[in-house]
Structures are given as C-alpha cells and as structure tokens.
Amino acid sequence: MVLTAAACVNASVSLAGRETTPSGSTTARPTSSAPVQQQQLPQGYRRVSDGTHSLSFGVPITWTIIDITKLEKSGTSDPAMQVQIQRIKEAGGIFLADNESRKQSPNNFMTNVVAFCSSAPSTSIEEWKASAQKELQLSGATNIQISDTTLGGIPGIRMTYVLDKTTVMENAVLKSGKICDVTLTTDQPARYQKVFDQITATTQIS
C-alpha cells in the first residue's frame, strides 16, 4: 500500500511544462503499452504507463509527470515516506500531479496519482483486506473503507481513507506474484472522484 509517498508532492519536484518517463528522462510524448485502446479514453485524456510497461491508464492531458528521483531528493525526513519513495522508484513507478489543483486547494496541495507493480506474496482477498485494515490503522488513517473492486479486469480491493488533511483512494490487485497499485491523493475528494473513477476504469495490467 502507498500510505504516505503519494501525499508529498510540492512545488520543488513539479516539472510543469514537461513530460518525463518514470526514470526522469525527457520524452516528446507519454509512453503507451496499449495503443489499440487509445480511442476508448475519455475526451481530454492520454494513456501513460509505468517504467516496466506492466501497468497503464488514462489521465487528463493537463496532468504532469513527476520525476521520482527529484521526489526522492526533496528532503523528507520521514523514514516511512523514504521507504515508500524508494519502493516506487525501484519498481519503475509513475507519479503524476495536477498542477492546477493547488489553486483551489485549501492546503496548497497538488492532487496526484502514483502507480506501480512490485513483487508480493499470494494471499486471499479476505486476508488482504484484514491486513490492509491493520496497516492503515497503524498509519493513523481514519474513515477507512475497504471493498471489493476490479482493476484491469482483475479482482482486487479498493481502500479509501483520510490521512492528515488528504483523502486517499487506492485500488490494488495481485497478479502472478506481484501487486499492482493505483493511488489518488487529494484534499478535494468531491472534485476529483470522477477523475479517479476514469483513471481506474482505463487501467490495464499485463
């Protein structure tokens, strides 16, 4: 689960006006692992993929890809956050933010999405739910809701919770010995619920 790393976007790591791959190199267009489904994206969306091309999804064209290497160097002293950032980086994760969200944020926060796949032991959905509930409670999360969902056509779990001043909406699945996780963090949940639903609806996992 991504408990804290998705909540640490700030101006120092924003790459406004550029698009990058998850490794941080500049590219002329977002990567795509499933061009045949480009036409199925909502209007105003583009498809992006993680660094391993295991996971892809649609995002609004105005969202900016964040350089995870710069995020790693942003100076956070929280050990748990450092672990999460390193995990995302090693997994070839992708991190995007809506720069415009800061203008309407009561906390000067940028709404963002982080997604990656990493190795994980096999478990049942019910065991996974119970474990996630305990982890979230230990993290200090409140208003925890965990339910069944699908991501890329694969059964998984959806977790919504409040952490500090942000609402986190997380979808995760287990497939072939790996966990794939797509997490949106915002302090404007009503405004971004539709966006998150569209991101998860367009997610593909290979």
ChimeraX attribute file (.defattr): number of C-alpha atoms within 10 A of each C-alpha:
attribute: neighborCount
match mode: 1-to-1
recipient: residues
	/A:1	17
	/A:2	22
	/A:3	20
	/A:4	19
	/A:5	22
	/A:6	24
	/A:7	25
	/A:8	16
	/A:9	21
	/A:10	15
	/A:11	13
	/A:12	10
	/A:13	17
	/A:14	20
	/A:15	18
	/A:16	15
	/A:17	10
	/A:18	13
	/A:19	20
	/A:20	21
	/A:21	24
	/A:22	25
	/A:23	17
	/A:24	16
	/A:25	9
	/A:26	13
	/A:27	11
	/A:28	9
	/A:29	13
	/A:30	15
	/A:31	19
	/A:32	19
	/A:33	20
	/A:34	17
	/A:35	10
	/A:36	8
	/A:37	12
	/A:38	16
	/A:39	11
	/A:40	11
	/A:41	18
	/A:42	15
	/A:43	9
	/A:44	10
	/A:45	19
	/A:46	20
	/A:47	24
	/A:48	23
	/A:49	26
	/A:50	24
	/A:51	20
	/A:52	16
	/A:53	19
	/A:54	17
	/A:55	25
	/A:56	28
	/A:57	26
	/A:58	25
	/A:59	26
	/A:60	18
	/A:61	13
	/A:62	16
	/A:63	22
	/A:64	21
	/A:65	26
	/A:66	27
	/A:67	23
	/A:68	23
	/A:69	15
	/A:70	14
	/A:71	22
	/A:72	18
	/A:73	12
	/A:74	15
	/A:75	9
	/A:76	12
	/A:77	8
	/A:78	10
	/A:79	9
	/A:80	14
	/A:81	19
	/A:82	18
	/A:83	14
	/A:84	18
	/A:85	23
	/A:86	18
	/A:87	17
	/A:88	23
	/A:89	21
	/A:90	14
	/A:91	18
	/A:92	23
	/A:93	29
	/A:94	29
	/A:95	28
	/A:96	28
	/A:97	29
	/A:98	21
	/A:99	21
	/A:100	13
	/A:101	20
	/A:102	18
	/A:103	11
	/A:104	12
	/A:105	14
	/A:106	11
	/A:107	12
	/A:108	13
	/A:109	26
	/A:110	26
	/A:111	27
	/A:112	25
	/A:113	26
	/A:114	23
	/A:115	26
	/A:116	28
	/A:117	28
	/A:118	17
	/A:119	13
	/A:120	13
	/A:121	10
	/A:122	13
	/A:123	11
	/A:124	9
	/A:125	16
	/A:126	12
	/A:127	10
	/A:128	14
	/A:129	20
	/A:130	11
	/A:131	11
	/A:132	17
	/A:133	17
	/A:134	10
	/A:135	14
	/A:136	20
	/A:137	13
	/A:138	9
	/A:139	13
	/A:140	12
	/A:141	19
	/A:142	14
	/A:143	10
	/A:144	15
	/A:145	13
	/A:146	16
	/A:147	13
	/A:148	14
	/A:149	15
	/A:150	16
	/A:151	22
	/A:152	17
	/A:153	12
	/A:154	14
	/A:155	14
	/A:156	23
	/A:157	22
	/A:158	20
	/A:159	21
	/A:160	21
	/A:161	21
	/A:162	19
	/A:163	20
	/A:164	12
	/A:165	13
	/A:166	19
	/A:167	21
	/A:168	26
	/A:169	21
	/A:170	24
	/A:171	23
	/A:172	24
	/A:173	22
	/A:174	24
	/A:175	18
	/A:176	10
	/A:177	11
	/A:178	14
	/A:179	18
	/A:180	22
	/A:181	23
	/A:182	28
	/A:183	25
	/A:184	29
	/A:185	32
	/A:186	27
	/A:187	25
	/A:188	19
	/A:189	17
	/A:190	9
	/A:191	11
	/A:192	16
	/A:193	14
	/A:194	10
	/A:195	17
	/A:196	21
	/A:197	11
	/A:198	18
	/A:199	23
	/A:200	21
	/A:201	16
	/A:202	19
	/A:203	20
	/A:204	20
	/A:205	19
	/A:206	12
